[in-house]
Amino acid sequence: MFVPVFRQARGWMARRRRRLAVVAAVVAALLVLPVATAGLTLCRADSGAPSGQARSRGRDAVWLGHAWVDGRKGPADLAGLPQLLRGGVRDVFVHAGPLSDDGSLPADRYPQARRLVDAVHRELPGVRVQAWLGDVVAPEKPAGLHLDDPAVRDRITASAGQVLDAGFDGVHFDLEPVQSGSPGFLALLDQVHAVTAARGAPLSVAAPQIDPLPRLHAVAGALTGHPKWWSQDYFGQVARRVEQIAVMSYDTGMPLPSLYGGYVAQQTELALRATPATVDLLMGLPAYVTDDWAHHSSAETVPAAIRGVRLGLDRQAPGRQAFGVAVYADFSASEQDWASYRQDWCLS
């Protein structure tokens, strides 16, 4: 009587193993197929040859480090600025912060600002020097900027007026990470824009990437607690409140140049759809070397980014003039990064 029972148990275990194998195969398919499909989609987005029309419009930008306004950069550095910035650069975002966590800005953080602004205006007529102001936003940093607090917004607005009084041509915010849908950030932009517009100065923002899939920002935020993307709708709401918006189109985790180029092409198309034609849209170029889970330097290169930008521009808005790229950053860019920017984008 024990033999049939053993055979029954062995048969049951075999059937269970088969069922588990089927479940595992289904789960693997559910995980692998979307990833494979996304990979193929990005590879296709990176295909083709950009047109000659997808080149610099002379509205590009560069993020400059704090050394330009705290005294570490001297006369020789200032004399070299025209050579450094040659190409299509119209704006430099000079790090004048960071803001204090309450939104204020100590004036001693940019003692050499006037010297820099005067040198740029003298040596590079038409180039605007914008004050790059940033800080970590709560709740990412509990003691960081609380944009839902009117008092904090008032102090940030006062800081914007302060840097314009110091001689800067505009205000560039890089406040991270702002949650998609944040009403406090929109209220801040409305408030600051009233100040900059009255002074004839541009208001500019650095923006995260746009959802490559619907509601991905909500899912990713819930799982990680760290907002990575904005919805296309929220991106558009921000863009309509400023003169210039720069997409931080890097730190994507893409492992291959073709995937990264396709991703940038996709981001360029999404951003173009969301940004009013009168607002300058800039796509960021990763001119730095870091290797971790979010950034693979062998994949996220300036040439791959420029190729993606050109492909996306060709497909979505080839005739648009309010468009450019932004190099991040002067303190990390190599000679090859600059050469790629000038040859691949500026044709010089």
CORBEL-V782795 format. One line per field, one symbol per residue. ss: DSSP state (a for helix, b for strand, c for the rest). phi: phi as a letter, one per 40 degrees, with the letter a starting at -180 (. if undefined). burial: + if it has 24 or more other ideal C-beta (glycine too) atoms within 12 Angstrom, else -. Layout:
# CORBEL-V782795
ss->???
phi->???
burial->???
This chain:
# CORBEL-V782795
ss->caaaaaaaaaaaaaaaaaaaaaaaaaaaaaaaaaaaaaaaaaaaaccccccccccccccbbbbbcaaaccccccaaaaacaaaaccccbbbbbbbcccccccccccaaacccaaaaaaaaaaaccccbbbbbbbbbbcccccccbccccaaaaaaaaaaaaaaaaccccbbbbbbbccccccaaaaaaaaaaaaaaaacccbbbbbbcbbcccccaaaaaaaaaccccbbcaaaaaaaaccccbbbbcccccccccaaaaaaaaaaaaaaaaaacccccbbbbbbbccccbccccbcccccaaaaaaaaaaaaaaaacccccbbbbbbccccccaaaaaaaaaaaacc
phi->.ccdcccccccccccccccccccccccccccccccccccccccccccgbcccccbdcgbcabcbccccbbhccbdcccccddcccchbcbbbbccbccccccgcadcccacbccccdccccccbdgccbbccbaaccccdbdcccbcccdcccccccccccccccchccabbcbbbcccdgdcccccccdcccccccccgbcbbbcbcccdcbdgccccccccbgbcbbbccccdcccdcbbcabbcccafcgccbdcccccccdccccccccccdccbcbbbcbccababaccabccbcbcccccdccccccdcbacccccaabbcbaccbccccccccdcccbcfa
burial->-----------------------------------------++-++---+---+++++++++++++-++---+---++--+--++-+++++++++++++-+-+++---++-++-+++-++--++--++++++++++++-+---++++----++-++++++++++-+++++++++++++++-+-++++++-+++-++----++++++++++++---++--++-----++++++-++++++-++++++++++++++--++++++++++++++++-+++--++++++++++------+++-+++++++++++++++++++--+-++++++++++-+---++-+++-+++--
